[in-house]
């Protein structure tokens, strides 16, 4: 087991204090409070790991997901993570920006991917959902983010009908996205 929570230490044959001693000896690296990773494990994004462990329903969204899909040149300051509205936002030490999304639309466009260098998986929104969210949350992320992502997505062969269908299912996304589609098409 390369990623280990402190409470899982007994399954690895360690007590909690034994895990701390192993970390002091360099056998484990402390990723965040209560999360450790074997020192000889492949390199991996600690923020992705922390988000996946803190919240099993954590989903990469907004600028971070657009960057993953190569639809923006912006480099996010923190990993954007969506969780269902009404959930407790976990305390985290990494560069994580938690966003609360409506439970009714939370799974719309959501898939899971493996975290490179780890045995864990994390949720991520597809390109259409990310673009629609960028328009829907344009006051938070800026209008240009969605516009540039939409332009790149269309350049790569994205179908306007697919993005329009996604926009129709998300509140506050339809009008600005369809206006941008008219302008770009």
HELIX and SHEET records of a PDB file:
HELIX    1   1 UNK A    6  UNK A   12  5                                   7    
HELIX    2   2 UNK A   16  UNK A   25  1                                  10    
HELIX    3   3 UNK A   46  UNK A   54  1                                   9    
HELIX    4   4 UNK A   62  UNK A   68  1                                   7    
HELIX    5   5 UNK A  127  UNK A  136  1                                  10    
HELIX    6   6 UNK A  138  UNK A  141  1                                   4    
HELIX    7   7 UNK A  143  UNK A  155  1                                  13    
HELIX    8   8 UNK A  160  UNK A  169  1                                  10    
HELIX    9   9 UNK A  174  UNK A  184  1                                  11    
SHEET    1   A 3 UNK A   3  UNK A   5  0                                        
SHEET    2   A 3 UNK A  35  UNK A  38 -1                                        
SHEET    3   A 3 UNK A  28  UNK A  32 -1                                        
SHEET    1   B 5 UNK A  96  UNK A 101  0                                        
SHEET    2   B 5 UNK A  79  UNK A  84  1                                        
SHEET    3   B 5 UNK A  59  UNK A  60 -1                                        
SHEET    4   B 5 UNK A 121  UNK A 125  1                                        
SHEET    5   B 5 UNK A 110  UNK A 114 -1                                        
END                                                                             
